[in-house]
Amino acid sequence: MTHAGVVPACEANRLNGIISPNTSRLRENHRRIGREQEVPRLKKDYVHSLKKQNSPRLRKDRGRVALFVDEGNLFHAALSLGVQVNYARFLNYIMEGSQFSGAFLYTAVKSDEHRQQLQSRVDLEGYQIVGRKIIRYQDGSVKANLDVEIASDLIIKAFENSYDTAVLVSGDGDFTYAVKLVKQRGRKVEVISLSSMTSRRLIAMSDHYTDLSKIKHWICN
């Protein structure tokens, strides 16, 4: 052993009170994914035929592996599947048979104390918590955006030669360009996310794609 947006306050129920990501943004992502699926050259069946969904543990050419978890995206994907991710099992699953180069969990935090609580959690051992404090508005909604941090770390660590393979846990199509730049540096990028919540362009740009629903039994409680 990596979203701007507004969320209803009633959705504050993950990772010991971390606020869930922007609901309106997720709806827009779904609309964008729908539009992408209309593009003939990126039809779902075609893209999936390019990306064999083998378990990462079956491949041995990954070199140094770094894990980047978009916690908000993963939370909603797990919610859709009706499961709860066990982060320790997830990390072990991803890194099995590979050289560990880092694991980064990008999430909203309520306070410095909350960040320390996350860092002390046994199931998050091995992860570096990358958080941004949430902004609360008078209408009860909150805002937290970590896309910039995720994309920046993917690119910077590739240029620093910190990893050979990046595992990006997110379906957000906004990361497509960052993945393209990382691959231009000779790095491989694997994407893990729920198919129905994943940009087809992101899948096409990746070297390997895994539908979260296919591995839920190995990474969930």
Backbone as CSV, one residue per row, in Angstrom:
resi,resn,N_x,N_y,N_z,CA_x,CA_y,CA_z,C_x,C_y,C_z
1,MET,0.836,-0.769,0.000,0.000,0.000,0.000,1.121,1.030,0.000
2,THR,-7.508,9.718,-6.397,-7.091,10.540,-6.194,-8.033,10.457,-6.633
3,HIS,-14.612,18.623,-6.734,-15.674,18.750,-7.727,-16.225,20.125,-7.353
4,ALA,-16.164,22.494,-8.937,-16.897,23.273,-7.970,-18.284,22.735,-7.897
5,GLY,-18.896,22.859,-6.759,-20.220,22.328,-6.712,-20.945,22.602,-5.445
6,VAL,-22.292,22.471,-5.493,-23.134,22.727,-4.349,-23.898,21.477,-3.999
7,VAL,-23.933,21.128,-2.711,-24.580,19.907,-2.266,-25.565,20.189,-1.151
8,PRO,-26.706,19.520,-1.133,-27.622,19.672,-0.009,-26.963,19.209,1.271
9,ALA,-27.169,19.939,2.353,-26.519,19.591,3.614,-26.977,18.246,4.130
10,CYS,-28.180,17.794,3.721,-28.702,16.524,4.209,-27.886,15.348,3.727
11,GLU,-26.972,15.551,2.747,-26.182,14.453,2.222,-24.872,14.249,2.979
12,ALA,-24.697,14.937,4.106,-23.452,14.810,4.858,-23.438,13.501,5.617
13,ASN,-22.941,12.429,4.960,-22.984,11.128,5.613,-21.985,10.177,5.005
14,ARG,-20.707,10.555,5.015,-19.698,9.620,4.570,-18.363,9.959,5.204
15,LEU,-17.533,8.943,5.360,-16.235,9.094,6.002,-16.347,9.957,7.258
16,ASN,-17.223,9.524,8.175,-17.414,10.232,9.450,-17.846,11.672,9.252
17,GLY,-18.775,11.885,8.366,-19.358,13.213,8.250,-18.837,14.043,7.108
18,ILE,-18.052,13.470,6.210,-17.593,14.240,5.058,-18.797,14.545,4.181
19,ILE,-18.859,15.750,3.673,-19.987,16.156,2.861,-19.904,15.513,1.480
20,SER,-21.041,15.003,1.013,-21.019,14.416,-0.310,-20.866,15.464,-1.388
21,PRO,-20.317,15.054,-2.552,-19.988,16.011,-3.580,-21.224,16.567,-4.253
22,ASN,-20.978,17.479,-5.154,-22.016,18.250,-5.813,-23.005,17.391,-6.583
23,THR,-24.254,17.368,-6.108,-25.281,16.572,-6.763,-25.590,17.115,-8.151
24,SER,-25.677,18.431,-8.275,-25.970,19.019,-9.573,-24.855,18.726,-10.561
25,ARG,-23.610,18.706,-10.072,-22.468,18.384,-10.944,-22.561,16.952,-11.436
26,LEU,-22.952,16.030,-10.539,-23.074,14.640,-10.943,-24.163,14.483,-11.997
27,ARG,-25.274,15.235,-11.835,-26.325,15.171,-12.847,-25.806,15.641,-14.199
28,GLU,-24.996,16.726,-14.192,-24.430,17.233,-15.432,-23.474,16.219,-16.035
29,ASN,-22.684,15.521,-15.154,-21.793,14.482,-15.657,-22.583,13.387,-16.364
30,HIS,-23.740,13.008,-15.755,-24.580,11.988,-16.377,-25.079,12.462,-17.730
31,ARG,-25.496,13.743,-17.828,-25.960,14.271,-19.098,-24.835,14.271,-20.137
32,ARG,-23.604,14.661,-19.672,-22.479,14.695,-20.588,-22.124,13.301,-21.068
33,ILE,-22.169,12.330,-20.131,-21.883,10.949,-20.503,-22.895,10.470,-21.531
34,GLY,-24.165,10.853,-21.340,-25.196,10.478,-22.295,-24.910,11.036,-23.669
35,ARG,-24.445,12.294,-23.718,-24.118,12.894,-25.003,-22.947,12.179,-25.648
36,GLU,-21.958,11.808,-24.824,-20.782,11.123,-25.364,-21.175,9.777,-25.960
37,GLN,-22.150,9.115,-25.329,-22.552,7.802,-25.814,-23.210,7.893,-27.185
38,GLU,-23.646,9.094,-27.564,-24.259,9.269,-28.862,-23.216,9.362,-29.977
39,VAL,-21.945,9.589,-29.612,-20.891,9.682,-30.612,-20.543,8.281,-31.094
40,PRO,-20.733,7.968,-32.384,-20.548,6.598,-32.888,-19.208,5.985,-32.535
41,ARG,-18.120,6.767,-32.651,-16.806,6.163,-32.440,-16.516,5.891,-30.975
42,LEU,-17.380,6.353,-30.101,-17.183,6.101,-28.683,-18.347,5.310,-28.096
43,LYS,-19.019,4.529,-28.932,-20.115,3.718,-28.431,-19.602,2.787,-27.330
44,LYS,-20.480,2.535,-26.365,-20.075,1.763,-25.187,-19.469,0.418,-25.560
45,ASP,-20.113,-0.326,-26.437,-19.618,-1.653,-26.790,-18.240,-1.581,-27.425
46,TYR,-18.017,-0.549,-28.242,-16.722,-0.389,-28.900,-15.630,-0.081,-27.887
47,VAL,-15.914,0.860,-26.999,-14.923,1.244,-26.002,-14.600,0.070,-25.099
48,HIS,-15.617,-0.652,-24.652,-15.374,-1.773,-23.755,-14.621,-2.896,-24.452
49,SER,-14.775,-3.000,-25.761,-14.026,-4.024,-26.477,-12.539,-3.691,-26.509
50,LEU,-12.212,-2.413,-26.364,-10.813,-1.987,-26.359,-10.164,-2.189,-24.998
51,LYS,-10.965,-2.096,-23.945,-10.441,-2.159,-22.587,-10.868,-3.467,-21.924
52,LYS,-10.019,-4.459,-21.955,-10.351,-5.723,-21.312,-10.440,-5.513,-19.809
53,GLN,-11.529,-5.974,-19.229,-11.751,-5.732,-17.812,-11.193,-6.882,-16.967
54,ASN,-9.891,-7.071,-17.057,-9.219,-8.067,-16.236,-8.902,-7.470,-14.885
55,SER,-8.797,-8.327,-13.878,-8.414,-7.853,-12.565,-6.992,-7.326,-12.599
56,PRO,-6.730,-6.177,-11.919,-5.362,-5.653,-11.878,-4.367,-6.672,-11.346
57,ARG,-4.828,-7.573,-10.472,-3.907,-8.541,-9.867,-3.406,-9.573,-10.877
58,LEU,-4.048,-9.644,-12.040,-3.651,-10.626,-13.034,-2.542,-10.124,-13.932
59,ARG,-2.242,-8.822,-13.862,-1.232,-8.243,-14.739,0.025,-7.909,-13.944
60,LYS,1.184,-8.190,-14.509,2.430,-8.058,-13.756,3.379,-7.042,-14.376
61,ASP,2.893,-6.244,-15.304,3.758,-5.292,-15.991,3.448,-3.861,-15.571
62,ARG,2.999,-3.685,-14.342,2.530,-2.365,-13.915,3.622,-1.498,-13.302
63,GLY,4.743,-2.098,-12.912,5.821,-1.324,-12.293,5.379,-0.724,-10.973
64,ARG,5.771,0.534,-10.735,5.372,1.241,-9.514,3.966,1.797,-9.695
65,VAL,3.094,1.465,-8.751,1.682,1.824,-8.894,1.283,2.870,-7.864
66,ALA,0.616,3.922,-8.326,0.081,4.967,-7.444,-1.433,5.010,-7.618
67,LEU,-2.134,5.102,-6.496,-3.590,5.093,-6.485,-4.123,6.494,-6.179
68,PHE,-5.043,6.977,-7.019,-5.643,8.295,-6.855,-7.159,8.117,-6.752
69,VAL,-7.710,8.373,-5.570,-9.123,8.093,-5.328,-9.933,9.378,-5.202
70,ASP,-10.865,9.562,-6.118,-11.852,10.635,-6.038,-12.945,10.128,-5.104
71,GLU,-12.825,10.450,-3.824,-13.702,9.848,-2.816,-15.164,10.174,-3.052
72,GLY,-15.452,11.393,-3.497,-16.837,11.766,-3.754,-17.461,10.921,-4.849
73,ASN,-16.727,10.728,-5.932,-17.208,9.922,-7.045,-17.388,8.468,-6.620
74,LEU,-16.421,7.955,-5.865,-16.494,6.574,-5.399,-17.661,6.379,-4.444
75,PHE,-17.890,7.367,-3.585,-18.999,7.290,-2.629,-20.327,7.125,-3.356
76,HIS,-20.567,7.930,-4.367,-21.833,7.858,-5.093,-21.940,6.591,-5.927
77,ALA,-20.817,6.109,-6.438,-20.835,4.849,-7.178,-21.204,3.699,-6.247
78,ALA,-20.591,3.676,-5.064,-20.895,2.631,-4.082,-22.339,2.727,-3.622
79,LEU,-22.820,3.957,-3.469,-24.209,4.167,-3.069,-25.158,3.580,-4.100
80,SER,-24.834,3.771,-5.374,-25.664,3.226,-6.453,-25.678,1.705,-6.433
81,LEU,-24.568,1.109,-5.991,-24.470,-0.349,-5.924,-25.026,-0.910,-4.620
82,GLY,-25.304,-0.025,-3.673,-25.806,-0.466,-2.379,-24.755,-1.142,-1.520
83,VAL,-23.491,-0.694,-1.661,-22.398,-1.294,-0.895,-21.595,-0.201,-0.198
84,GLN,-20.727,-0.629,0.703,-19.832,0.295,1.398,-18.399,-0.147,1.145
85,VAL,-17.586,0.774,0.630,-16.206,0.441,0.295,-15.371,0.287,1.558
86,ASN,-14.595,-0.786,1.602,-13.598,-0.984,2.650,-12.270,-0.517,2.054
87,TYR,-11.783,0.626,2.516,-10.615,1.238,1.876,-9.345,0.419,2.060
88,ALA,-9.238,-0.295,3.146,-8.070,-1.149,3.353,-8.078,-2.300,2.348
89,ARG,-9.226,-2.943,2.199,-9.347,-4.031,1.225,-9.146,-3.512,-0.197
90,PHE,-9.651,-2.317,-0.461,-9.509,-1.718,-1.783,-8.034,-1.520,-2.120
91,LEU,-7.291,-0.954,-1.180,-5.865,-0.705,-1.405,-5.104,-2.015,-1.599
92,ASN,-5.402,-3.005,-0.773,-4.738,-4.308,-0.903,-5.037,-4.940,-2.255
93,TYR,-6.282,-4.817,-2.689,-6.686,-5.395,-3.974,-5.937,-4.740,-5.129
94,ILE,-5.871,-3.420,-5.111,-5.223,-2.692,-6.198,-3.725,-2.971,-6.248
95,MET,-3.108,-3.048,-5.088,-1.650,-3.147,-5.019,-1.119,-4.572,-5.017
96,GLU,-1.971,-5.557,-4.932,-1.495,-6.940,-4.845,-0.601,-7.291,-6.024
97,GLY,0.600,-7.749,-5.724,1.544,-8.153,-6.757,2.234,-6.997,-7.446
98,SER,2.035,-5.780,-6.932,2.639,-4.599,-7.553,3.487,-3.836,-6.541
99,GLN,4.318,-2.951,-7.038,5.176,-2.126,-6.186,4.418,-0.855,-5.777
100,PHE,4.237,-0.677,-4.491,3.470,0.455,-3.969,4.251,1.759,-4.126
101,SER,3.587,2.755,-4.724,4.236,4.047,-4.922,3.442,5.194,-4.313
102,GLY,2.332,4.868,-3.649,1.544,5.915,-2.999,0.057,5.716,-3.217
103,ALA,-0.723,6.178,-2.239,-2.182,6.125,-2.340,-2.722,7.443,-1.806
104,PHE,-3.547,8.104,-2.601,-4.018,9.440,-2.274,-5.543,9.466,-2.310
105,LEU,-6.117,9.910,-1.205,-7.573,9.978,-1.074,-7.990,11.442,-1.053
106,TYR,-8.728,11.844,-2.066,-9.130,13.241,-2.217,-10.566,13.403,-1.722
107,THR,-10.726,14.210,-0.678,-12.038,14.308,-0.053,-12.231,15.653,0.634
108,ALA,-13.471,16.010,0.855,-13.781,17.232,1.592,-13.594,16.990,3.087
109,VAL,-13.111,17.981,3.789,-12.939,17.878,5.237,-13.628,19.060,5.907
110,LYS,-14.150,18.825,7.091,-14.881,19.868,7.804,-13.975,20.769,8.622
111,SER,-12.832,20.208,9.053,-11.942,20.970,9.927,-10.599,20.258,9.994
112,ASP,-9.616,20.914,10.616,-8.317,20.272,10.809,-8.463,19.048,11.715
113,GLU,-9.338,19.148,12.694,-9.579,18.013,13.595,-10.153,16.830,12.818
114,HIS,-11.059,17.128,11.905,-11.652,16.070,11.078,-10.589,15.404,10.212
115,ARG,-9.675,16.202,9.671,-8.586,15.649,8.865,-7.731,14.700,9.701
116,GLN,-7.424,15.092,10.921,-6.623,14.251,11.807,-7.350,12.957,12.141
117,GLN,-8.668,13.040,12.294,-9.458,11.835,12.563,-9.376,10.861,11.396
118,LEU,-9.441,11.406,10.194,-9.335,10.555,9.012,-7.961,9.898,8.936
119,GLN,-6.916,10.679,9.208,-5.554,10.168,9.114,-5.266,9.092,10.151
120,SER,-6.047,9.071,11.223,-5.826,8.081,12.273,-6.700,6.842,12.113
121,ARG,-7.567,6.829,11.122,-8.434,5.674,10.916,-7.635,4.480,10.404
122,VAL,-7.891,3.323,11.016,-7.152,2.114,10.675,-7.372,1.726,9.215
123,ASP,-8.618,1.847,8.725,-8.906,1.417,7.359,-8.333,2.356,6.307
124,LEU,-7.858,3.543,6.740,-7.241,4.478,5.805,-5.725,4.496,5.927
125,GLU,-5.175,3.543,6.676,-3.726,3.438,6.809,-3.112,3.172,5.429
126,GLY,-2.098,3.920,5.098,-1.463,3.791,3.791,-1.891,4.864,2.815
127,TYR,-3.000,5.543,3.132,-3.476,6.630,2.272,-2.956,7.976,2.760
128,GLN,-2.652,8.838,1.837,-2.388,10.236,2.157,-3.687,11.001,1.902
129,ILE,-4.189,11.655,2.931,-5.439,12.394,2.807,-5.168,13.760,2.187
130,VAL,-5.802,14.006,1.052,-5.713,15.310,0.398,-7.104,15.925,0.479
131,GLY,-7.263,16.925,1.345,-8.590,17.460,1.589,-8.694,18.943,1.352
132,ARG,-9.903,19.370,1.141,-10.198,20.794,1.040,-11.385,21.074,1.956
133,LYS,-11.251,22.131,2.743,-12.339,22.474,3.651,-13.568,22.909,2.863
134,ILE,-14.708,22.509,3.361,-15.957,22.844,2.697,-16.362,24.277,3.015
135,ILE,-17.096,24.859,2.085,-17.634,26.194,2.263,-19.135,26.075,2.476
136,ARG,-19.637,26.623,3.545,-21.065,26.545,3.850,-21.762,27.839,3.447
137,TYR,-22.944,27.683,2.834,-23.721,28.836,2.408,-24.959,28.989,3.285
138,GLN,-25.561,30.167,3.238,-26.695,30.465,4.096,-27.896,29.570,3.822
139,ASP,-28.000,29.053,2.604,-29.134,28.182,2.288,-28.931,26.750,2.765
140,GLY,-27.804,26.505,3.462,-27.539,25.183,4.006,-26.724,24.297,3.099
141,SER,-26.464,24.745,1.888,-25.664,23.953,0.963,-24.181,24.179,1.229
142,VAL,-23.360,23.315,0.664,-21.916,23.390,0.859,-21.202,23.214,-0.469
143,LYS,-19.928,23.592,-0.486,-19.158,23.519,-1.718,-17.760,22.994,-1.423
144,ALA,-17.295,22.079,-2.264,-15.931,21.556,-2.131,-15.498,21.021,-3.491
145,ASN,-14.332,21.423,-3.941,-13.856,21.032,-5.267,-12.421,20.527,-5.171
146,LEU,-12.200,19.277,-5.619,-10.866,18.690,-5.554,-10.368,18.221,-6.921
147,ASP,-11.066,18.581,-7.980,-10.639,18.173,-9.323,-9.240,18.682,-9.654
148,VAL,-8.966,19.926,-9.281,-7.665,20.517,-9.593,-6.549,19.749,-8.899
149,GLU,-6.775,19.407,-7.629,-5.760,18.666,-6.877,-5.489,17.293,-7.498
150,ILE,-6.550,16.615,-7.894,-6.388,15.280,-8.476,-5.616,15.357,-9.791
151,ALA,-6.062,16.233,-10.681,-5.409,16.357,-11.988,-3.964,16.812,-11.846
152,SER,-3.724,17.766,-10.943,-2.360,18.274,-10.749,-1.432,17.184,-10.245
153,ASP,-1.888,16.410,-9.267,-1.048,15.350,-8.714,-0.760,14.269,-9.748
154,LEU,-1.764,13.916,-10.529,-1.551,12.934,-11.595,-0.420,13.374,-12.516
155,ILE,-0.468,14.639,-12.933,0.506,15.158,-13.897,1.868,15.386,-13.259
156,ILE,1.892,16.066,-12.124,3.163,16.396,-11.467,3.935,15.140,-11.096
157,LYS,3.253,14.162,-10.522,3.939,12.943,-10.093,4.420,12.130,-11.300
158,ALA,3.732,12.259,-12.423,4.210,11.598,-13.647,5.496,12.258,-14.127
159,PHE,5.531,13.594,-14.107,6.720,14.324,-14.540,7.876,14.122,-13.557
160,GLU,7.559,13.868,-12.293,8.590,13.612,-11.282,9.054,12.159,-11.293
161,ASN,8.474,11.350,-12.186,8.816,9.929,-12.290,8.520,9.192,-10.989
162,SER,7.387,9.539,-10.380,7.013,8.927,-9.098,6.291,7.597,-9.264
163,TYR,5.779,7.325,-10.446,5.053,6.077,-10.669,5.161,5.664,-12.132
164,ASP,4.871,4.384,-12.372,4.806,3.860,-13.734,3.356,3.692,-14.180
165,THR,2.505,3.334,-13.220,1.079,3.153,-13.500,0.254,3.921,-12.487
166,ALA,-0.675,4.715,-12.987,-1.611,5.419,-12.114,-2.956,4.709,-12.172
167,VAL,-3.549,4.495,-11.005,-4.900,3.954,-10.935,-5.813,5.088,-10.485
168,LEU,-6.652,5.547,-11.384,-7.552,6.661,-11.106,-8.939,6.118,-10.805
169,VAL,-9.411,6.369,-9.607,-10.740,5.909,-9.211,-11.704,7.077,-9.350
170,SER,-12.257,7.221,-10.531,-13.213,8.274,-10.840,-13.751,8.040,-12.243
171,GLY,-14.965,8.514,-12.479,-15.529,8.418,-13.811,-15.691,9.773,-14.467
172,ASP,-15.119,10.797,-13.838,-15.289,12.175,-14.296,-14.511,12.439,-15.578
173,GLY,-15.219,12.816,-16.624,-14.577,13.078,-17.903,-13.644,14.267,-17.895
174,ASP,-13.727,15.114,-16.865,-12.829,16.265,-16.772,-11.376,15.843,-16.612
175,PHE,-11.138,14.579,-16.248,-9.768,14.105,-16.070,-9.160,13.553,-17.362
176,THR,-9.914,13.557,-18.431,-9.438,12.962,-19.686,-8.152,13.622,-20.169
177,TYR,-8.088,14.952,-20.133,-6.903,15.649,-20.625,-5.698,15.357,-19.736
178,ALA,-5.898,15.306,-18.424,-4.798,14.988,-17.511,-4.262,13.591,-17.804
179,VAL,-5.156,12.643,-18.051,-4.745,11.280,-18.391,-3.946,11.273,-19.685
180,LYS,-4.375,12.078,-20.650,-3.651,12.170,-21.925,-2.227,12.648,-21.713
181,LEU,-2.049,13.683,-20.880,-0.711,14.215,-20.612,0.158,13.188,-19.897
182,VAL,-0.446,12.464,-18.958,0.293,11.440,-18.208,0.783,10.351,-19.163
183,LYS,-0.064,9.940,-20.076,0.325,8.900,-21.032,1.414,9.387,-21.983
184,GLN,1.402,10.691,-22.287,2.458,11.242,-23.140,3.820,11.176,-22.459
185,ARG,3.814,11.060,-21.130,5.059,10.894,-20.372,5.454,9.425,-20.271
186,GLY,4.738,8.561,-20.962,5.077,7.143,-20.964,4.512,6.364,-19.809
187,ARG,3.553,6.951,-19.082,2.928,6.256,-17.952,1.655,5.556,-18.402
188,LYS,1.285,4.529,-17.689,0.016,3.850,-17.941,-1.033,4.365,-16.958
189,VAL,-2.270,4.373,-17.401,-3.356,4.832,-16.539,-4.495,3.820,-16.566
190,GLU,-4.846,3.331,-15.395,-6.006,2.456,-15.241,-7.125,3.275,-14.602
191,VAL,-8.338,3.069,-15.066,-9.500,3.768,-14.515,-10.447,2.747,-13.898
192,ILE,-10.893,3.045,-12.677,-11.879,2.205,-12.001,-13.061,3.088,-11.616
193,SER,-14.241,2.688,-12.035,-15.442,3.449,-11.701,-16.669,2.655,-12.141
194,LEU,-17.832,3.150,-11.761,-19.073,2.495,-12.151,-19.402,2.885,-13.583
195,SER,-19.671,1.895,-14.413,-19.855,2.133,-15.847,-20.895,3.206,-16.140
196,SER,-22.016,3.165,-15.440,-23.092,4.115,-15.715,-22.749,5.540,-15.311
197,MET,-21.660,5.714,-14.540,-21.253,7.036,-14.084,-19.909,7.451,-14.679
198,THR,-19.501,6.797,-15.762,-18.162,7.018,-16.298,-18.187,7.606,-17.695
199,SER,-17.372,8.620,-17.907,-17.232,9.233,-19.224,-16.606,8.246,-20.200
200,ARG,-17.215,8.095,-21.372,-16.676,7.191,-22.383,-15.341,7.693,-22.919
201,ARG,-15.159,8.985,-22.921,-13.881,9.533,-23.388,-12.756,9.179,-22.408
202,LEU,-13.089,9.190,-21.125,-12.091,8.819,-20.126,-11.714,7.349,-20.274
203,ILE,-12.701,6.503,-20.508,-12.431,5.080,-20.716,-11.539,4.882,-21.937
204,ALA,-11.883,5.570,-23.021,-11.119,5.421,-24.261,-9.681,5.885,-24.098
205,MET,-9.470,6.898,-23.283,-8.122,7.434,-23.094,-7.279,6.545,-22.184
206,SER,-7.920,5.791,-21.309,-7.182,4.967,-20.350,-6.553,3.751,-21.025
207,ASP,-5.581,3.147,-20.346,-4.975,1.908,-20.834,-5.780,0.693,-20.424
208,HIS,-6.526,0.843,-19.340,-7.292,-0.282,-18.815,-8.450,0.266,-18.000
209,TYR,-9.621,-0.303,-18.196,-10.800,0.144,-17.456,-11.436,-1.024,-16.716
210,THR,-11.840,-0.778,-15.460,-12.529,-1.777,-14.657,-13.830,-1.195,-14.133
211,ASP,-14.914,-1.873,-14.403,-16.211,-1.474,-13.875,-16.255,-1.839,-12.392
212,LEU,-16.556,-0.864,-11.560,-16.557,-1.083,-10.109,-17.471,-2.230,-9.712
213,SER,-18.555,-2.411,-10.429,-19.506,-3.468,-10.077,-18.889,-4.857,-10.224
214,LYS,-17.851,-4.975,-11.051,-17.215,-6.277,-11.286,-16.287,-6.692,-10.148
215,ILE,-15.878,-5.730,-9.318,-14.911,-6.062,-8.265,-15.443,-5.749,-6.869
216,LYS,-16.720,-5.422,-6.770,-17.278,-4.996,-5.478,-17.120,-6.057,-4.383
217,HIS,-17.141,-7.317,-4.760,-17.036,-8.381,-3.757,-15.639,-8.433,-3.123
218,TRP,-14.644,-7.886,-3.800,-13.284,-7.904,-3.278,-12.945,-6.646,-2.483
219,ILE,-13.698,-5.568,-2.683,-13.304,-4.293,-2.080,-14.323,-3.704,-1.115
220,CYS,-15.434,-4.402,-0.920,-16.487,-3.855,-0.064,-16.698,-4.709,1.179
221,ASN,-17.304,-4.108,2.180,-17.603,-4.839,3.419,-18.697,-5.878,3.193
